[in-house]
Amino acid sequence: MARIFKPSKGKSSSKKPRNHRAGATSQRDFEVLRYADDGRGIAIDNGKVVFIDGALPGEKVHAELIKTGKRFDEARCLSVHSPSPLRVEPTCGVYQHCGGCQLQHLNYRGQLEYKQQRLKKIIAGIADDVAVGAMPSTAFGYRHRARLSYRLGHLGFRRRASHEVENFVQCPVLMPELEGAIDAVRGPLLAALKPSKSAELHFALGTTATGEVAVGLSLEDQAARTSTWCMALAKALAPAVMLQRVSSVGGEWCHPEAMPLNYDFSFRHADTDEADSSQGRGEFFAGDFTQVNPAINQRVVEQCLSWLKPQAGDLIADFFCGLGNFSFPLAQCGARVVAMDAGAAMIERARQVSARYPGEPAINFHLADLFDEGQIALPKGINKAVLDPPRAGAKALCQRLAGHKTLLEIVYISCDPATLARDLVTLTEGGWRVQGAISVDMFPQTHHLESMVYLTRSGLK
Ligand SMILES: C[S@@+](CC[C@H](N)C(=O)[O-])C[C@H]1O[C@@H](n2cnc3c(N)ncnc32)[C@H](O)[C@@H]1O
């Protein structure tokens, strides 16, 4: 028997299972049939669905029930009788406790296949004739930012299904420079954070204006006390990490010496394969939204440009634009862009960056809540659009776009399969057709699925 998952010695796993029937055997064997949408294995036990953490389809596993409910049970794999050929030994030493990754026990080819199949399921019945592509990433060392929690003297990632914090030692999905910087400032941070009970810390890796690699840190909540406290912390962390921004009840406070990091807007033109870095660099602070996997992000931007073929004469809406990740490359190809987002600080920074470019600004950045029907003002004459919403999707916006008169092409980038499925139904019922779909591996080793879908429609009278 291959022993893969040992029962955790951590506090959270020693707790008695919630809802578990008194006297019932909590460990037994299961045959795993298929994947659940969150990467767990699904088995059927006496007609009831059981979700098994750490189990793969085709395997016979020995698992411990950790929760029982009316409709389904939940279990954790303890050992594997007949391992799947796709099973691998997890790289990370704390994989079985940490809440960050869910698929390290599945080889990378298997992960890509699993994500591709999920996207196939989403467009089934909507676009059965469309072949779903897969965009692979490097399997480890891809993340340029990380959010760590501090709680009761521990600094690291949240444990699986728990509020407890797993102390940060190493994290193989982080870029090595980021991993090293977090390790370097662990001591000073732990000393400084002592008085507060809990805090969220956003680390991000980028370059400075002079091209050096730098790491920024922003703190949330009660970690931000007084400017004196922050100055002392900033000093203790430098030069390994810049304390960039601190949220506090009174608003945002930036350390006076902290510089924003650079955001790279360069891409390669699909037709010539030439690199284009003429829109150069934007700026961001740790805590701003940036795509976590910069190499894959560049490919996503390039795929978007290759579908939309932006050119002079186009008026393109970039909905949920953030710092202008898509807006700047679209404008660089000659299109005019109207960009919208609800993040006031990011919109302001994007405006400042766009104002520095010579000539007429080709991008208009607007602050808008795109979930609020009343605030969705669709720019007149748009013929193409990029939608890159948060997990909640773009319900109200898709309802408005479904019957839009001048809009002919949409690229929808989604980080949530359920809301993507809902919004695609709205659009296709309005006459839109899916022409392309790609599962993008923005988050290797996790079950998170990023997708890109290209839709077109002939003009409405
Ligand atoms: C997945 S990110 C995409 C950002 C950007 N397109 C990029 O590639 O970096 C989603 C964006 O939606 C924005 N957002 C969240 N809720 C929103 C809302 N209700 N209305 C408008 N924008 C919102 C966030 O500020 C964030 O920038």
Ligand as a Chemical Component Dictionary entry (heavy atoms), coordinates in Angstrom:
data_LIG
# 
_chem_comp.id                   LIG 
_chem_comp.type                 NON-POLYMER 
_chem_comp.pdbx_formal_charge   0 
_chem_comp.three_letter_code    LIG 
# 
loop_
_chem_comp_atom.comp_id 
_chem_comp_atom.atom_id 
_chem_comp_atom.alt_atom_id 
_chem_comp_atom.type_symbol 
_chem_comp_atom.charge 
_chem_comp_atom.model_Cartn_x 
_chem_comp_atom.model_Cartn_y 
_chem_comp_atom.model_Cartn_z 
_chem_comp_atom.pdbx_ordinal 
LIG C1  C1  C 0  -9.492  40.002 -12.093 1  
LIG S1  S1  S 1  -9.137  41.675 -11.728 2  
LIG C2  C2  C 0  -8.668  42.244 -13.327 3  
LIG C3  C3  C 0  -7.874  43.518 -13.374 4  
LIG C4  C4  C 0  -7.166  43.804 -14.682 5  
LIG N1  N1  N 0  -7.977  43.548 -15.845 6  
LIG C5  C5  C 0  -5.863  43.033 -14.790 7  
LIG O1  O1  O 0  -5.730  42.192 -15.690 8  
LIG O2  O2  O -1 -4.961  43.291 -13.986 9  
LIG C6  C6  C 0  -10.702 42.281 -11.416 10 
LIG C7  C7  C 0  -10.811 43.782 -11.254 11 
LIG O3  O3  O 0  -12.187 44.063 -10.971 12 
LIG C8  C8  C 0  -12.239 45.203 -10.153 13 
LIG N2  N2  N 0  -13.560 45.203 -9.516  14 
LIG C9  C9  C 0  -13.992 44.464 -8.469  15 
LIG N3  N3  N 0  -15.285 44.733 -8.215  16 
LIG C10 C10 C 0  -15.681 45.655 -9.123  17 
LIG C11 C11 C 0  -16.889 46.328 -9.371  18 
LIG N4  N4  N 0  -17.971 46.099 -8.627  19 
LIG N5  N5  N 0  -16.952 47.192 -10.399 20 
LIG C12 C12 C 0  -15.845 47.433 -11.158 21 
LIG N6  N6  N 0  -14.671 46.846 -10.958 22 
LIG C13 C13 C 0  -14.580 45.962 -9.957  23 
LIG C14 C14 C 0  -11.066 45.052 -9.220  24 
LIG O4  O4  O 0  -10.681 46.320 -8.719  25 
LIG C15 C15 C 0  -10.021 44.424 -10.135 26 
LIG O5  O5  O 0  -9.183  45.413 -10.681 27 
# 
loop_
_chem_comp_bond.comp_id 
_chem_comp_bond.atom_id_1 
_chem_comp_bond.atom_id_2 
_chem_comp_bond.value_order 
_chem_comp_bond.pdbx_ordinal 
LIG C1  S1  SING 1  
LIG S1  C2  SING 2  
LIG S1  C6  SING 3  
LIG C2  C3  SING 4  
LIG C3  C4  SING 5  
LIG C4  N1  SING 6  
LIG C4  C5  SING 7  
LIG C5  O1  DOUB 8  
LIG C5  O2  SING 9  
LIG C6  C7  SING 10 
LIG C7  O3  SING 11 
LIG C7  C15 SING 12 
LIG O3  C8  SING 13 
LIG C8  N2  SING 14 
LIG C8  C14 SING 15 
LIG N2  C9  SING 16 
LIG N2  C13 SING 17 
LIG C9  N3  DOUB 18 
LIG N3  C10 SING 19 
LIG C10 C11 SING 20 
LIG C10 C13 DOUB 21 
LIG C11 N4  SING 22 
LIG C11 N5  DOUB 23 
LIG N5  C12 SING 24 
LIG C12 N6  DOUB 25 
LIG N6  C13 SING 26 
LIG C14 O4  SING 27 
LIG C14 C15 SING 28 
LIG C15 O5  SING 29 
# 
